[in-house]
């Protein structure tokens, strides 16, 4: 004999079925079955729908129908421990099914013979008790769901209020921190959560990431220029295609090749060692991406804990909240850009006015010094500002004026003889490119050997200049 419980779901035309094994041994699984899976119980279902179901329901499944029964309920039977798993051979005359009605379905037993009147009465009593217990279960389930919803709403409101309280765009770091803390409270597994924003007409990302590697919360903000890689492509495709969400699973090789570039970014040079170790040693990497307005909210997993459907839905709700406040972030960015442009224009005007006031050639040194001061004023980091006369004329030797913020005294005009070294030749090439293309900015990079070579040369003719560059 085995016992079983059935709960109907007429909206989905299914019922949930749970059954014990031989001698009442507990089944470790359950199964959802279509209401019309077998004709044998069609009359029972029709009576229930018509509110004509009797207190006890008796059915007989003949021996020749048992293979069909085992086929329909194969998941439930297979989940039983092998030693207590029932088989068709346990019912030589077929299954005699007796079940008592409760408000949500039936509970009863399968036997090798018809049930006695006493057994039917007992089944009815158990069904009544089960109905009360199941109602209590539903009430608790509803209360838990309401408590969970209240917890989620409180977390969403905290993220919403922190977003609206932003006064500067880089305060998005704090929003991401709150997001990570609330996701953790809601038991959404993640190594880190992030917001990636995209500017117009570019695939570059501005990344705001928060995670906890065990020694405390780490917040990172960095600009990630686009490069050809599956992870970068997936971020952009999720946004561009307006996906509901996307889960990217990457091999260790793909993860490593991605972070070989990311971890070299200057903004991430001070990451704690354990972050680098965790990233490098992880064998798995999965990103759940939820696109918002010109941004993607993501959860990074390095430990093989993918999000469940309900957890993805929570992430979607957070993304929707951020989407509603993203306009504020863009407004702050625009205002900051306007202030920045005003600062730059003021600095340029100061240099312009000083230039127009020049009376002698020696005033150029004051202008170069002012130029360096104004670069500092607009927060451009540099070690030295120089003006070189030579490459822009037909001369090969350089007349050099320089300004270094850390130097006690700004050097005057110094003659640096030309030598064949990449530092000189690259500078001359940059001038020719400017004369040809009109492009005002040239960035040239020298190796350590090339740098030391020119510094040694500087040291022979202008020791102060050499010392300042070395220091």
C-alpha positions in Angstrom: 0.0 0.0 0.0 1.1 3.6 -0.7 -0.4 6.9 0.3 -0.8 10.0 -1.9 -1.9 13.6 -1.9 -3.4 15.6 -4.8 -3.9 19.4 -5.1 -5.8 20.7 -8.1 -4.9 23.8 -10.1 -7.8 24.2 -12.5 -6.4 27.5 -13.9 -3.5 25.6 -15.4 -5.5 22.4 -15.9 -3.0 20.5 -13.7 -2.7 18.8 -10.3 0.3 18.4 -8.0 0.8 14.8 -7.0 2.9 13.5 -4.1 3.2 9.8 -3.1 5.0 7.6 -0.5 6.7 4.4 -1.4 6.1 1.0 0.0 5.1 0.8 3.7 4.6 4.6 3.8 8.3 5.4 3.0 8.5 9.0 1.9 8.9 10.0 -1.7 11.6 12.6 -2.2 9.9 14.4 -5.1 6.6 15.6 -6.5 5.1 15.8 -9.9 2.7 18.1 -11.8 0.3 16.2 -14.0 -2.2 17.3 -16.7 -5.8 16.9 -15.6 -6.6 15.1 -18.8 -3.5 12.8 -18.8 -5.7 9.7 -18.2 -9.4 9.0 -19.1 -9.7 6.9 -15.8 -10.1 10.0 -13.7 -12.1 12.2 -16.1 -15.4 11.6 -14.3 -13.8 12.5 -11.0 -12.5 15.8 -12.4 -15.8 16.7 -14.1 -17.7 16.1 -10.8 -15.2 18.3 -8.9 -15.6 21.1 -11.4 -19.4 20.8 -11.2 -19.1 20.9 -7.4 -20.6 17.4 -7.2 -17.5 15.6 -5.9 -18.3 13.0 -3.2 -16.5 12.8 0.2 -14.7 9.6 -0.9 -13.6 8.8 -4.4 -12.9 5.2 -5.4 -11.2 4.2 -8.6 -9.8 0.9 -10.0 -6.8 0.8 -12.4 -6.8 -2.7 -13.9 -3.6 -4.6 -14.2 -3.3 -4.0 -18.0 -3.5 -0.2 -17.4 -0.7 0.0 -14.9 2.0 0.6 -17.5 0.1 3.7 -18.5 -0.1 4.8 -14.9 3.6 4.3 -14.4 4.3 6.3 -17.6 2.2 9.2 -16.4 3.7 9.3 -12.9 7.2 8.2 -13.8 8.8 11.3 -12.1 7.2 10.5 -8.8 7.9 6.8 -8.8 11.5 7.4 -9.9 12.1 9.8 -7.0 11.4 7.1 -4.4 14.3 5.3 -2.7 15.0 2.1 -4.6 14.3 -0.1 -1.7 10.8 1.3 -1.3 10.0 2.1 -4.9 6.6 0.6 -5.9 6.2 -1.3 -9.2 3.3 -2.7 -11.2 4.2 -6.2 -9.9 3.2 -5.0 -6.4 -0.5 -4.8 -7.6 -1.3 -8.2 -9.2 -5.0 -7.3 -9.5 -4.5 -3.7 -10.4 -4.6 -0.6 -8.1 -7.6 0.0 -5.9 -7.5 3.8 -5.3 -9.4 5.3 -2.3 -9.2 9.1 -1.6 -11.0 11.5 0.7 -12.0 14.9 -0.6 -10.5 18.1 1.0 -11.1 21.7 -0.2 -8.1 21.6 -2.5 -8.1 18.1 -3.9 -7.8 14.5 -2.5 -5.7 12.6 0.0 -5.8 8.8 0.1 -4.2 5.4 -0.5 -3.5 2.8 -3.2 -4.2 -0.8 -2.2 -4.2 -4.3 -3.7 -7.9 -4.7 -2.8 -11.0 -2.5 -2.4 -11.2 -0.4 0.8 -13.5 -1.4 3.6 -16.3 0.9 4.8 -14.2 1.6 7.9 -11.2 2.5 5.8 -13.2 4.9 3.7 -14.5 6.6 6.9 -10.9 6.9 8.2 -9.7 8.4 4.9 -12.5 11.0 5.0 -11.5 12.1 8.5 -7.8 12.3 7.5 -8.9 14.4 4.4 -10.8 16.8 6.6 -7.8 17.3 8.9 -5.5 17.7 5.9 -7.7 20.4 4.5 -7.3 22.4 7.7 -3.6 21.9 7.7 -3.2 22.8 4.0 -5.3 26.0 4.6 -2.8 26.9 7.4 0.0 26.2 5.0 -1.5 28.6 2.4 -2.0 31.3 5.0 1.6 31.1 6.1 2.8 31.0 2.5 0.7 34.2 1.8 2.1 35.9 4.9 5.7 35.0 4.0 5.1 36.3 0.5 3.7 39.5 1.8 6.7 39.9 4.2 9.1 39.2 1.4 7.3 41.7 -0.8 7.6 44.3 1.9 11.3 43.6 2.3 11.8 44.0 -1.5 9.8 47.2 -1.6 11.8 48.6 1.3 15.1 47.7 -0.5 13.8 49.3 -3.7 12.8 52.5 -1.9 16.3 52.7 -0.3 17.9 52.5 -3.8 15.4 55.0 -5.2 15.9 57.5 -2.4 19.7 57.3 -2.7 19.5 57.8 -6.4 17.3 60.9 -6.1 19.7 62.3 -3.4 22.6 62.4 -5.8 24.3 65.8 -6.1 27.2 64.6 -8.3 27.2 62.0 -11.0 30.1 60.1 -9.3 27.8 59.5 -6.4 26.5 56.7 -8.5 29.2 54.8 -6.6 27.1 55.1 -3.4 24.0 54.0 -5.3 25.7 50.9 -6.4 26.9 50.3 -2.8 23.3 50.5 -1.5 22.2 48.3 -4.4 24.8 45.6 -3.4 23.9 45.8 0.3 20.2 45.4 -0.4 20.7 42.6 -2.9 22.7 40.8 -0.2 20.0 41.4 2.4 17.5 39.8 -0.1 19.8 36.8 -0.5 20.5 37.4 -4.1 23.9 35.7 -4.6 26.6 37.8 -6.2 30.3 38.4 -6.0 29.6 42.0 -7.2 26.9 44.1 -8.6 27.4 46.9 -11.1 25.9 49.6 -13.3 27.5 50.2 -16.7 26.5 53.4 -18.5 27.0 54.1 -22.2 27.5 57.5 -23.8 26.0 58.4 -27.1 27.6 57.0 -30.2 30.2 54.9 -28.4 30.5 51.4 -27.0 32.8 52.6 -24.2 31.4 51.9 -20.7 31.6 53.9 -17.5 31.5 51.2 -14.8 30.4 51.5 -11.2 30.9 48.2 -9.3 30.6 47.1 -5.7 31.5 43.8 -4.2 32.6 42.0 -1.0 35.6 39.6 -1.2 35.5 38.9 2.5 37.7 41.7 3.9 35.1 44.3 3.3 33.1 46.1 0.6 35.1 47.3 -2.4 33.7 50.0 -4.7 35.3 50.7 -8.1 34.6 53.3 -10.7 36.4 53.2 -14.1 36.1 54.0 -17.7 36.3 50.9 -19.9 37.2 51.7 -23.6 35.5 49.2 -26.0 37.6 46.3 -27.2 36.8 43.3 -29.2 35.7 40.6 -26.7 32.6 38.4 -26.2 31.9 40.0 -22.8 32.0 43.5 -24.1 29.8 42.4 -27.1 27.2 40.8 -24.8 26.9 44.0 -22.7 26.4 46.1 -25.7 24.0 43.6 -27.4 21.9 43.3 -24.3 21.4 47.1 -24.3 21.1 47.6 -28.1 18.6 44.7 -28.5 16.6 45.9 -25.5 16.6 42.4 -24.0 14.5 41.6 -20.9 17.7 40.1 -19.4 20.7 38.1 -20.6 22.9 35.6 -18.8 26.4 35.3 -20.1 28.4 32.3 -19.1 32.1 32.4 -19.9 35.0 30.1 -19.9 38.1 30.7 -17.7 40.0 31.6 -20.9 37.4 34.2 -21.8 37.3 35.6 -18.3 41.0 35.8 -18.1 41.5 37.5 -21.4 38.8 40.1 -20.4 40.4 40.9 -17.0 43.9 40.9 -18.4 42.8 44.2 -19.9 40.4 45.5 -17.3 42.8 45.0 -14.3 45.4 47.1 -16.1 43.2 50.2 -16.1 44.7 53.0 -14.0 41.6 53.4 -11.9 41.9 49.7 -10.7 45.6 49.7 -9.8 44.8 50.0 -6.1 42.3 47.1 -5.9 43.0 44.8 -2.9 45.2 41.8 -3.7 42.4 39.4 -2.7 40.2 40.8 -5.5 42.8 40.1 -8.1 43.4 36.7 -6.7 39.7 35.8 -6.6 39.3 37.0 -10.2 42.4 35.2 -11.5 41.7 31.9 -9.7 38.0 31.6 -10.4 37.2 28.7 -12.8 33.7 30.0 -13.6 32.3 33.4 -14.5 28.7 34.3 -15.2 27.1 37.8 -15.6 23.4 38.4 -15.4 22.6 41.6 -17.3 19.4 43.6 -17.2 19.3 46.6 -19.6 17.9 49.9 -18.5 18.0 53.4 -20.1 21.5 53.7 -21.7 22.7 51.5 -18.9 23.0 47.9 -17.9 22.6 46.6 -14.3 24.5 43.4 -13.7 25.4 40.7 -11.2 28.8 39.1 -11.5 29.3 35.6 -10.2 32.7 34.0 -9.8 31.6 31.1 -7.5 29.1 29.1 -9.6 25.9 30.5 -7.9 23.6 31.5 -10.8 20.5 33.5 -10.1 17.1 31.8 -9.9 14.1 33.1 -11.8 12.8 34.9 -8.7 16.2 36.4 -8.1 16.4 37.6 -11.7 13.0 39.2 -11.2 14.3 41.1 -8.2 17.2 42.4 -10.3 14.8 43.5 -13.0 12.8 45.5 -10.4 16.0 47.2 -9.2 16.9 48.0 -12.8 13.5 49.5 -13.3 13.9 51.7 -10.2 17.3 52.9 -11.5 15.8 53.5 -14.9 13.3 55.9 -13.4 16.0 57.9 -11.7 18.6 57.7 -14.5 17.4 61.0 -15.9 18.7 62.7 -12.8 22.1 61.1 -13.3 22.2 62.4 -16.9 21.1 65.9 -15.7 23.9 65.9 -13.2 26.4 64.8 -15.8 25.3 67.6 -18.1 25.5 70.2 -15.4 29.0 69.0 -14.5 30.1 69.2 -18.1 28.8 72.7 -18.3 30.7 73.7 -15.1 33.8 71.9 -16.4 33.6 73.8 -19.7 33.2 77.1 -17.9 36.3 76.3 -15.8 38.3 75.5 -19.0 37.2 78.6 -20.8 38.2 80.7 -17.8 41.6 79.1 -17.7 42.1 79.6 -21.4 41.1 83.3 -21.1 43.7 83.8 -18.4 46.4 82.3 -20.6 45.0 84.3 -23.6 45.1 87.6 -21.7 48.7 86.9 -20.4 49.8 86.1 -24.0 48.3 89.4 -25.4 50.1 91.3 -22.6 53.6 90.0 -23.7 56.1 92.7 -24.1 59.4 90.8 -24.4 60.5 87.3 -25.3 61.4 86.5 -21.7 57.7 86.9 -20.8 57.2 83.5 -22.5 58.5 81.8 -19.4 55.7 83.5 -17.3 53.1 82.3 -19.9 54.4 78.7 -19.7 54.2 78.9 -15.9 50.7 80.3 -16.0 49.7 77.6 -18.6 50.9 74.9 -16.1 49.0 76.5 -13.2 45.8 76.6 -15.3 46.2 73.0 -16.2 46.3 72.3 -12.5 43.3 74.5 -11.9 41.2 72.3 -14.3 42.5 69.2 -12.6 44.7 67.8 -15.4 47.5 65.8 -13.9 51.0 66.3 -15.3 54.7 66.2 -14.2 56.0 68.9 -16.5 54.9 71.4 -19.1 57.4 72.4 -21.8 57.5 74.7 -24.8 60.0 73.6 -27.4 61.2 75.9 -30.2 63.1 74.0 -32.8 60.8 71.2 -34.2 58.4 73.9 -35.4 61.2 75.7 -37.3 63.9 74.4 -39.5 66.2 74.1 -36.5 67.1 70.7 -35.1 68.3 71.9 -31.7 65.7 72.7 -29.1 65.2 76.0 -27.3 63.4 74.6 -24.2 61.2 76.4 -21.7 59.6 74.3 -18.9 57.4 74.4 -15.9 57.1 71.7 -13.2 54.6 72.1 -10.3 56.9 70.4 -7.8 60.0 72.4 -8.7 61.2 75.2 -6.5 62.2 77.3 -9.4 61.0 77.3 -12.9 63.8 76.9 -15.4 64.4 79.5 -18.1 65.3 79.1 -21.7 67.7 76.2 -22.2 69.5 75.0 -25.4 69.2 71.2 -25.9 71.3 70.0 -28.9 69.6 67.6 -31.2 70.6 63.9 -31.0 69.3 60.9 -32.9 67.0 59.3 -30.3 63.3 58.4 -30.6 62.3 61.1 -28.2 63.5 63.8 -30.6 62.5 62.0 -33.8 58.9 61.3 -32.5 58.5 64.9 -31.5 59.6 66.1 -34.9 57.3 63.6 -36.6 54.4 64.9 -34.4 55.1 68.4 -35.7 55.1 67.2 -39.3 51.8 65.4 -38.7 50.3 68.6 -37.3 51.5 70.6 -40.2 50.0 68.1 -42.6 46.7 67.2 -40.8 46.1 70.1 -38.4 45.4 67.6 -35.6 46.4 69.6 -32.5 47.0 66.7 -30.1 49.8 64.1 -30.5 50.4 61.4 -27.9 53.8 59.7 -28.1 55.0 57.0 -25.8 58.6 56.2 -25.1 60.1 53.1 -23.6 62.0 53.3 -20.3 65.3 53.0 -22.3 64.4 55.8 -24.6 63.3 58.0 -21.7 66.6 57.4 -19.8 68.6 58.1 -22.9 67.1 61.6 -23.3 67.3 62.3 -19.6 71.0 61.6 -19.7 71.3 64.0 -22.5 69.2 66.6 -20.7 71.5 66.2 -17.7 74.6 67.2 -19.6 73.0 70.5 -20.7 70.3 71.3 -18.1 70.8 69.3 -14.8 67.8 71.0 -13.2 65.5 69.9 -16.0 66.8 66.3 -15.8 66.4 66.1 -12.0 62.8 67.4 -12.1 61.8 64.9 -14.8 63.5 62.0 -12.9 61.8 62.9 -9.7 
